[in-house]
Amino acid sequence: MQQLLSAFGIDWHLLIAQAVNFAIVLVALTYFLYKPVLNVMQQRKEVVAKGVEDAKLAETKLATADSEAKVLVDTAETEAEGIVANAREVASAEKARLLKEAETRAAAVTRDAEAQAKEMAAQALRNSEQEVARLAILAAEKVMRAKA
Amino acid sequence: MHEGITVVLKAEQLGSVFGFPITNSLIMAWVVMAILIGFAYFFGKSLSLVPGKLQAGIEWAFEGAITYMTEVLESEKLARKFFPLIASIFFFVGLMNVIEFFPGIGSIGLWHASEFLPLLRTPSTDLNFTLALAMIAFFTIEVTGIAMLGFFRYAGKYVNLHSPIGFVVGLIELVSNLGRLISFSFRLFGNIFAGEVMVLVAGYFLPYFLPAPLMGFEMFIGLVQALVFAMLTLFFIKLAIAAPEGAH
């Protein structure tokens, strides 16, 4: 055994030294290489996950915005239709009212004119009746004077 | 000066500081550590949420490793806990195996009493390093088993007094568990050391031409061995935290 160990140059000093060397490599690489690299990978994973989540959120937001806009346009359309129909209705009602009023006014004017004409005719008749009577009296007087 | 091939099984000692031996594989371990930690430090500082090519590649590798470990361990929390250990084994061993054949490593050295001592030697060709790493893996595995299952349930895997067959199976488990220390350390050491020797020998067969492709192949083997060490650690952790047979 002793021969074997010396043939391969086994020396506990060197064994410990090499073990310590490896331990130093292990610790140094862990702090300088593995941890930072794994941290960066973890960070990137988080960033990517957040990006994907944000994109998803934006997509759903866009979809809801689309449907919201559609609802808005739809209500605006129906409202506008209602307003136009209402205006049309009001206009036609107004038209009918105006026509009726004009008709009644025209009728009143005609009636007035007729009444006036009738009155005038009656007056003229009365006037002429008086004149005829006076003329008749005058004629009678003349006749009587001539007789006398 | 030597003629022919010199193969030195153990790492050469270059000197000592206060009685503490300094070998060329120890110096090389420090060089590899400096490269790794320096890279990690500057890379860790340049991280950003929008990754460059290098960062994207490393993140892809980490993500894949953690996903795989989660599948094996059946828990993401455990996977994240053990990821630093498994990844560090792979990076440390992989880097030292890949730069093993870089110019200057093994060829720059000191002449000491008519003996050539290379200044740098890949730690995975030194049993001290592979055994130390195997011990770390071994203790991690055992401690994890005890922490996850509790001492008595974990010990029950190895000392089974319910039946004679169970007792023998437990003993075999115990021996194979201890055998991991040897298989872990010699697998890595043997593969990388043999690769080095093969490249050395190939240089005598067909100098200048044969060693280059072999070096490329050995670098690949080095990465595979790093992966094997890391994966076996992972699998043994999985075995350790699995509930003992017949416990449910």
Interface residues (C-beta under 8 A of the other chain):
Chain A: A7 F8 G9 I10 D11 H13 L14 L15 I16 A17 Q18 A19 N21 F22 A23 I24 V25 L26 A28 L29 T30 F32 L33 Y34 P36 V37 L38 V40 M41 Q43 R44 V47
Chain B: L9 K10 A11 F20 P21 T23 S25 L26 A29 W30 M33 L36 I37 A40 Y41 F43 G44 L47 S48 L49 P51 Q55 I58 E59 F62 E63 R80 F83 P84 L85 A87 S88 I89 F91 F92 P123 D126 L127 N128 F129 L131 A132 L133 M135 I136
